[in-house]
C-alpha cells in the first residue's frame, strides 16, 4: 500500500512521530511517500508523493493539515486518515498514542469512510472566461485584504440576485465547514449527511442580512460592486488565497468528487461534536437545590 504523508512542521514532536512511522511501516507493507516540505523530518530520505500513485494519505497535525492534504489530492478520492497532534482535531480520527492500531486498521480495511462534500470555486473575468479554479473542503471566503473593512457585493444563487450584501466578507461553506469559520461568524451547524451549502455574512452591517442554507446543487456567485472592488481577496479553507480584480467574480458550486475521510471505531458525528465543541457542556454549574 502506497501512503502519502502530509504534516505540519510546527509541531515539535513531528520528527519523532515520523521516525516511529518509518520504523513500523515496512512490517505492515506500507510504502511511504512524503510531501517535500517534510524532507528534514525523516530519519532517512523518503520519495516525494504523487497523488495519482497513492492508496491512502496520512496527515499529521490538526484539521488545517487535513484540509491541506485534501486540497493536495485535487479531487483524487483517496482515503485520508488524520492523526491529531494538536487540540481540537474535529476532522481527525487518530492520535499519536493510537497511531499503530490506526495503521493496522488502515491496512486491514477495518474502518469506515465519510465521503464529505467539497467545493469547487472559479474566479471568472468580466467576459465570463475562467481565470483559475480551486478546491476547498471547508469554505471559500471573500473579504477585504489588510485592514478589516466593509465590502459591498451582489450574491446570486442559481442565477437569481439574492440582494446586496454589506459586510466584512462572505463565507460559502460545506456542511463540514459549518463547524469552522462559518460557525464563528454566526452561521448554523449543518449535521453530517445533509446535502447543503451555507452562505454566511461576516459582521453584516444590517440585521436584514442573515445566513442562508441552500441546496447543495446550487451555484453561488459573489460579485463585488464596482466602488468596493479594490483590495478584495478570495481565501480557500483559510490557507491559500487570490486577489480579486475589479470586474471579476467568484463562482462556487459543489465539487463532483468527494473528500474521503477515514473513521475508526464508533466515534460518530454527534459524539465528536459533544467532545470537540463541548456541546451542551454544563460542567461547573450547580444542580438546582
C-alpha positions in Angstrom: 0.0 0.0 0.0 1.4 3.4 -1.0 0.7 6.0 1.6 1.3 9.7 1.2 2.4 11.7 4.3 1.4 15.3 4.9 2.5 17.0 8.1 2.7 20.4 9.9 6.4 21.2 10.7 5.3 23.5 13.5 4.5 20.5 15.8 7.6 19.9 17.9 7.4 16.2 18.0 6.7 15.7 14.3 10.2 14.2 13.7 9.7 11.6 16.5 6.3 10.6 15.1 7.7 10.3 11.6 10.6 8.2 12.8 8.2 5.9 14.5 6.2 5.6 11.3 9.3 4.9 9.3 10.2 2.0 11.6 6.8 0.5 11.7 5.6 0.9 8.1 7.7 -1.9 6.4 6.3 -4.6 8.6 2.8 -3.6 7.6 3.5 -3.5 3.9 3.4 0.3 3.7 5.4 2.3 1.2 5.7 5.9 2.4 5.8 8.9 0.1 6.2 12.4 1.6 5.5 15.9 0.7 8.8 17.8 0.0 8.4 20.2 3.0 8.9 17.2 5.4 12.3 16.1 4.0 14.2 17.3 7.0 12.0 15.4 9.5 12.6 11.9 8.2 15.5 9.8 9.6 16.2 8.6 6.0 15.2 10.1 2.7 11.6 9.3 1.6 10.4 9.6 -2.0 8.1 12.5 -2.8 4.4 11.8 -3.3 2.4 11.9 -6.4 -1.4 12.0 -5.7 -2.1 9.7 -8.7 0.0 6.9 -7.1 -1.5 6.8 -3.6 -3.7 4.3 -1.9 -4.2 6.4 1.2 -3.0 9.6 2.9 -1.9 10.2 6.5 -1.9 13.7 7.8 -0.1 14.7 11.0 -1.2 17.9 12.7 -4.7 19.3 13.1 -7.7 20.0 11.0 -5.7 22.5 8.9 -3.2 19.8 7.9 -6.0 17.5 6.9 -7.6 20.3 4.8 -4.2 20.9 3.1 -3.9 17.2 2.4 -7.4 17.2 0.8 -6.5 20.1 -1.5 -3.2 18.4 -2.3 -5.2 15.4 -3.7 -7.0 17.8 -6.0 -10.1 15.7 -6.4 -8.5 12.3 -6.3 -10.8 10.3 -4.0 -8.1 8.7 -1.8 -8.9 7.9 1.8 -7.4 10.4 4.3 -6.6 9.3 7.9 -5.9 12.3 10.1 -3.6 11.9 13.1 -4.2 14.8 15.6 -1.1 16.3 17.1 -2.9 19.4 18.4 -6.0 20.2 20.3 -9.4 20.1 18.7 -8.9 17.9 15.6 -12.6 17.7 14.6 -11.8 16.0 11.3 -9.0 13.7 12.6 -9.6 10.2 13.9 -6.3 9.1 15.5 -3.7 10.5 17.9 0.0 9.9 18.3 -0.9 7.3 21.0 -3.3 5.4 18.7 -1.1 5.6 15.6 0.0 2.0 15.4 -3.5 0.5 15.9 -4.8 3.0 13.3 -2.2 1.8 10.8 -3.3 -1.8 11.5 -6.9 -0.8 10.8 -6.0 1.0 7.7 -4.0 -2.0 6.3 -6.8 -4.4 7.3 -9.6 -2.3 5.8 -11.2 -2.1 9.2 -12.5 1.4 9.0 -15.5 3.5 7.8 -15.4 6.2 5.2 -17.1 9.6 5.5 -17.5 10.9 1.9 -17.5 14.7 2.5 -18.9 17.3 0.2 -16.3 19.7 -1.2 -16.4 23.0 -3.1 -15.1 23.9 -6.5 -14.6 27.7 -6.8 -13.9 29.5 -10.1 -12.7 33.1 -10.4 -14.1 34.5 -13.6 -13.4 37.7 -15.6 -16.0 40.1 -16.8 -16.2 38.4 -20.2 -17.1 35.1 -18.5 -13.7 33.4 -19.0 -12.3 31.3 -16.2 -9.1 32.6 -14.7 -8.5 29.9 -12.1 -10.2 27.1 -10.2 -9.6 26.0 -6.6 -10.9 23.3 -4.4 -11.9 23.6 -0.7 -13.3 21.2 1.9 -14.4 23.8 4.5 -15.1 27.1 2.8 -14.5 29.8 0.3 -14.4 33.3 1.7 -14.5 36.7 0.0 -13.1 39.5 2.1 -11.0 42.7 2.1 -7.3 42.4 2.4 -5.2 44.3 5.0 -7.4 46.2 7.5 -10.9 44.9 8.2 -13.2 47.0 6.0 -16.6 46.7 4.6 -17.2 45.2 1.1 -20.5 45.5 -0.7 -21.4 42.8 -3.1 -24.2 41.1 -5.0 -24.9 37.5 -4.3 -26.6 35.3 -6.9 -28.0 31.9 -6.2 -28.9 29.8 -9.3 -28.9 33.0 -11.4 -31.2 34.9 -9.1 -29.9 38.0 -7.3 -30.5 37.5 -3.6 -29.7 41.1 -3.0 -26.8 43.4 -2.0 -24.7 42.4 1.0 -22.8 44.9 3.0 -20.4 43.1 5.4 -16.8 42.5 6.3 -16.9 39.5 3.9 -19.0 36.4 3.0 -18.4 32.7 3.6 -19.6 29.9 1.4 -19.2 26.7 3.4 -19.9 23.0 3.1 -21.6 21.1 6.0 -18.1 20.2 7.1 -17.1 23.8 7.1 -20.3 24.8 9.0 -18.4 24.0 12.3 -15.5 26.2 11.3 -15.3 29.9 10.3 -19.0 30.0 9.4 -20.0 28.9 12.9 -17.7 31.7 14.4 -19.5 34.2 12.1 -22.9 33.1 13.4 -23.8 30.5 10.8 -25.7 27.3 11.6 -24.3 23.9 12.2 -25.2 21.5 9.4 -25.3 17.9 10.5 -23.2 15.4 8.6 -25.2 13.8 5.8 -27.3 16.9 5.0 -26.6 18.0 1.4 -26.4 21.8 1.5 -24.3 24.9 1.1 -24.2 27.7 3.7 -23.9 31.4 2.8 -22.8 33.4 5.9 -22.0 37.1 6.0 -19.1 38.2 8.2 -20.2 41.0 10.5 -23.1 42.1 8.3 -23.8 45.8 8.5 -27.5 45.3 8.8 -29.7 42.8 10.7 -31.7 42.3 7.5 -28.9 40.0 6.1 -28.6 36.6 7.8 -27.0 33.3 7.0 -28.7 31.2 4.3 -28.8 27.4 3.8 -29.3 26.5 0.2 -29.4 23.3 -1.9 -26.1 21.5 -2.4 -26.7 21.6 -6.2 -26.9 25.4 -6.2 -24.4 27.7 -7.9 -23.4 30.7 -5.8 -21.9 33.8 -7.5 -20.4 36.6 -5.5 -19.7 39.8 -7.3 -18.2 42.9 -5.5 -19.8 46.2 -6.5 -17.5 48.4 -8.6 -17.0 51.0 -5.9 -15.8 48.4 -3.3 -13.9 46.1 -5.7 -10.4 47.1 -4.6 -8.2 45.0 -2.3 -10.6 42.1 -2.3 -9.3 38.6 -1.6 -10.7 35.1 -2.0 -9.5 32.5 0.5 -9.8 28.8 0.3 -10.0 26.9 3.6 -8.3 29.9 5.2 -4.9 28.7 3.9 -4.5 29.8 0.3 -5.9 32.9 -1.4 -6.0 35.0 -4.5 -6.7 38.7 -5.2 -9.9 39.6 -7.0 -9.5 42.4 -9.5 -12.3 44.8 -10.4 -14.9 43.2 -12.7 -14.0 39.7 -11.5 -16.3 37.4 -9.5 -16.3 34.1 -7.7 -18.5 31.2 -8.6 -18.9 28.4 -6.1 -20.5 25.0 -6.5 -20.3 21.6 -5.1 -17.4 19.6 -6.4 -18.2 16.3 -8.2 -15.5 14.5 -6.2 -15.8 13.8 -2.5 -13.2 14.0 0.2 -13.0 10.6 1.8 -12.1 10.7 5.5 -11.2 7.5 7.4 -13.2 6.9 10.6 -12.1 4.4 13.2 -14.3 2.7 15.9 -17.8 4.0 16.8 -16.8 7.7 17.1 -19.9 9.2 15.5 -20.6 12.8 14.4 -22.6 13.8 17.4 -20.1 12.2 19.8 -17.3 14.3 18.2 -19.5 17.4 18.4 -20.1 16.9 22.1 -16.4 16.2 22.8 -14.7 18.6 20.5 -17.1 21.5 20.6 -18.2 21.0 24.2 -21.7 20.9 23.0 -24.2 21.2 25.9 -21.4 21.4 28.4 -22.9 22.2 31.8 -19.8 21.4 33.8 -19.3 23.8 36.7 -23.0 24.6 37.0 -24.6 23.5 40.2 -27.7 21.4 40.1 -30.9 23.1 41.4 -31.5 22.6 45.1 
